Amino acid sequence: MKKLLTLAAIAISIAASALPAAAANTVTIKWNVTAIASLTFQGNYTNTGTSGSLNPAAASLIPILNGGSGACGAGGSNGAGAGTNALTLDFGQITPDAAQATICMLLNGAEAVVNTNDTNGVTLSVQQTTAPAQAGAAICYVPISGNAPVAGGSSVSTSTLSAAKAQDTTDTTPASWTDATGACSGLKYSGSPIAGAAAFGASTTLLKSTDNTTNPAYFGADLGVLVPANASKTAGDSAVITYTVATN
């Protein structure tokens, strides 16, 4: 009996040692997530990121006349596109002066509402792709961040691009605004040059965000129509500004 038990133990020992060890065989799944960005527009915008009238009333326009007798009339009737990617603002009738350029300025004229998943933020570029028919006419713009004008092309945190922070809170009293140069870049408020004031033209960076902590981010700008001294009578003049957003 003892011999049989010994043989049995040996048999069990051999069987146990012959069993293979369990192998850890794994499958790894990998992927990348593409950076994306999209935008829509709001016009004559509020501090909640919504549009006001896209046919601005005369009271909404700041007439910058420099002693001239030009005038900014009530908005027209063709404004459209709030919340879409094709916005139209209709400034209506503008009366020129014989000797001075006339600028009709709309604070908080247009904002691009940008959604992105890129934690590095986005770069928003602007370009005048269709110029006004009137020689000497221009579309002025002033980038806004943190409730105030900033230099075009500035890199800013999205904390300054919330719906509330995208609104320019500058006083709209016409007497505070001047432009003795007859050019958008000459805009002044209370005698001081306005940061970022320029005319749309070749492609340039409006603003660049450095993060996406605030998402969507609201890229706002004041807009103005400049007509030269003794501008010719025109019906339905316009300009087209193209916005392009790219992830960083």
BELKA-V190891 format. One record per pair of residues at least 12 apart in sequence whose C-alpha atoms are under 6 Angstrom apart, sorted by the first residue. I is the first residue (numbers start at 0). J is the second residue. Records with the same first field share a line. If there is no record, write none. Layout:
# BELKA-V190891
I: J ; J
This chain:
# BELKA-V190891
34: 117
35: 115 ; 116
36: 114 ; 115
37: 113 ; 114
38: 112 ; 113
39: 82 ; 83 ; 84 ; 111 ; 112
40: 82 ; 83 ; 84 ; 110 ; 111 ; 112
41: 81 ; 82 ; 109 ; 110
42: 108 ; 109
43: 107 ; 108 ; 109
44: 107
46: 162 ; 163 ; 166
47: 162
48: 162
53: 78 ; 88
54: 74 ; 75 ; 76 ; 78 ; 89
55: 74
56: 73 ; 74
57: 72 ; 73
60: 103 ; 104 ; 105
61: 103 ; 104 ; 173
62: 102 ; 103
63: 102 ; 177
64: 101
67: 96 ; 99
68: 96
69: 94 ; 95 ; 96 ; 101
70: 93 ; 94
71: 93 ; 103
72: 92 ; 93
73: 91
74: 89 ; 90 ; 91
75: 89 ; 90 ; 91
77: 89
95: 229
96: 228 ; 229
97: 228 ; 229
98: 228
99: 228
100: 181 ; 226 ; 227 ; 228
101: 225 ; 226
102: 224 ; 225
103: 223 ; 224
104: 222 ; 223
105: 221 ; 222 ; 223
106: 221
107: 220 ; 221
108: 221 ; 222
109: 219 ; 220
110: 218 ; 219
111: 217 ; 218
112: 216 ; 217
113: 215 ; 216
114: 214 ; 215
118: 210 ; 211
119: 209 ; 210 ; 247
120: 208 ; 209 ; 210 ; 211 ; 247
121: 207 ; 208 ; 245 ; 246 ; 247
122: 207 ; 244 ; 245
123: 204 ; 205 ; 206 ; 243 ; 244
124: 203 ; 204 ; 205 ; 242 ; 243
125: 202 ; 203 ; 241 ; 242
126: 200 ; 201 ; 202 ; 240 ; 241
127: 199 ; 200 ; 239 ; 240
128: 239 ; 240
129: 238 ; 239
130: 238
131: 237 ; 238
135: 227
136: 225 ; 226 ; 227
137: 225
138: 198 ; 199 ; 223 ; 224
139: 183 ; 197 ; 198 ; 222 ; 223
140: 196 ; 197 ; 221 ; 222
141: 195 ; 196 ; 220 ; 221
142: 220
143: 165 ; 219 ; 220
144: 159 ; 160 ; 165
145: 159 ; 164
146: 164 ; 165 ; 166 ; 167 ; 168
147: 167
148: 194
149: 194 ; 195
150: 194 ; 195
151: 195 ; 205
152: 204 ; 205 ; 206
153: 206
154: 207 ; 208
155: 208 ; 209
156: 208 ; 209
157: 208 ; 213
160: 216 ; 217
161: 216 ; 217
162: 217
165: 217 ; 219
175: 188 ; 189
176: 188
183: 197 ; 198
184: 196 ; 197
